[in-house]
Amino acid sequence: MAMAKLVVVGVGLIGGSLALALREAGAVGTVVGVGRSQANLDAARARGIVDRAHRVDGAWMAEVADADVVLLAAPVAQFPALFATLAPKLGARTVVTDAGSSKADVVAAARAALGTAFPRFVPAHPIAGSERSGAAAADAALYRGRSVIVTPVAETSPAAVATVEAMWRAAGARVSRLAPDVHDRVLAAVSHLPHVLAHAFVAELAARDDAATLFAHAGPGFGDFTRIAASSPEMWRDIALGNRDALLAELDRFRSALGAVRALVATGDGAALEALFNRARDARLGWQATRGGERGAAAEGE
């Protein structure tokens, strides 16, 4: 696929990496970046990620009238206002998509604001990233072999879906589809819960009187478990609240499982503990064998 013009709202790791990947593939002509930070926009221009850049509070709306695709790669709490701003300015053929980590709330916001353009909104979620953020972290190879989940609804235009799926495939991604509610339930378990646990664990340690001693003696296991706690607090606040119901269900499930582990430790049931650890190890190794041990998704838009 090839598009003449892409507008990226949020030129961070996710949006910037897509722009670089499409440029490398010869799949895009002009890329316009929109964001809150002038310094980040300047970095995006210096790296050749975008051709033109505008502050989100500036005169950028004229750029969307002739855009092929507008990608929202900002924190999801900003989406309702962005949809409302976009709605009267979109061209008749412009496709809007997003990279948010929750989908049912995003679909609801788009349906409420976009009006007749709603069928040209294609909700999507790239399962890729790192704890780094900003245009400086953008990587043209970020999506190669990685998964992107597209979550169209009944009203979504098949032609718009085809455009978005072709865009992600041009960036090297593997594309699949889920219903928005299924996506949110799945991601609450395998992405949102781990991020919340990592943040909560590190925050609890940091609040202790002997935090300096604890962190001074932390090793690689601590680093592996807590790497994702270095990701954007704003982004993960929005994801936790945007996917609240599914995340609460997973937190309750995990609290029950942790209580069961505590009981095994309290009673000294070594055999049951070992059996649990064996099940976990086998499941983790099985996932690693089939998925190649993909890096965790902890980036903008995740």
Summary of the structure (lengths in Angstrom):
residues: 302
radius of gyration: 20.6
end to end distance: 24.4
largest distance: 67.0
contacts: 1017
relative contact order: 0.14
helix: 56%
strand: 14%
